[in-house]
Amino acid sequence: MNFASYGRIETRNCKVYNQIHLLEDIEKWSDLKSVIQITSEREINEKKTNETRLYISSLNEEAEAFNKYIRMHWGVENSLEPS
C-alpha cells in the first residue's frame, strides 16, 4: 500500500501470522489470535528509511483489514493534543 502526503512517499507491507499454536508460552495470551507485522519504507527528500512494527490482536482478520485499523489508530493518535 502506497501513501503520498506532506512531501513524503510511504510504502507499507502488512503480514498477518495466525498460526499462533507455534508460539512459546501461548497460554499466557488467552485471547491471542494474530501477530501482525507492518514493514514501512518512507522516502522524504530522496532519503529512505525502513521500519518494522509488530502488533498482537485478539482478532482473526486479513492483512488489508489490519493495515486499515492500524492506519486509523495512528491517525487518531497523531491528532491528539500534547499534554
N, C-alpha and C positions, 0 to 999 in steps of 0.2 A: 504494500500500500504506500503510495507516494503522497506527500503533502508539500505544498509550497506556500509560505507566508512569511511576512516580515523579512524578506530578502534571504530566506534560507530554504533549502530543499531537504526534506526528511523522508527517508525510506524505512518502513517498518516491516519486519517479518515476525509473524506470530506462530508459535508452535504450541500445541496442547498435548500433554502427556497424561493419559488417563489409565495407564497400566500400573496403578498405584500399588498393587499387590507385590510389585518388585522392590518397593522401598523398604528400608530397615525401620524398625520401631513404628510400624504403621498403626499399631494400637493406640499410640499417643495422639493420633489425629482421627478421631472417630467419624467425623463428617467429611473428611478429605475425599474429593472426587477427581480433582485435576491439579496438575502443576503446569503453569503457563510460562513460556519463555518469550520475551519480546526482545528482538535484536533490532537496534535502530542505527542508521547511518545519517548523520547530518552534514550538510555542506553549507558553510557560511563564508562568503567571500573567498571561494576556492579552497577553504580549509575544511578537511573532512575529519569527523570524529565518529567513533563507534562506541556503542554502549549496549550491554545486555542486562536485562532486568528479569527477575523471577518472581512469580506470584503463586499463591496457593488458593484453591477455591473449593467450596462445597457444591459447586455447580458442575454439571457434566455437559458442556457446550462445545460447539465448534470454534475453531480459531477466529473466524470472522466475527462471531459474537463477542468473544473475549476482547479482541482488538478494539471493538466499538465501546465496550464497557470501560476499558482502561483509559481510552481516549477521553470519554465523558468524565471520568473521575478526575483526570488531570486538568480538564477544563474548569471544573468546579474548584479544585484546589488552587489553580492559578488565579482565579478571580477573587479569592479571599483577601481581605484587608490584613496587613501585618498587625500584630498586637503589640 
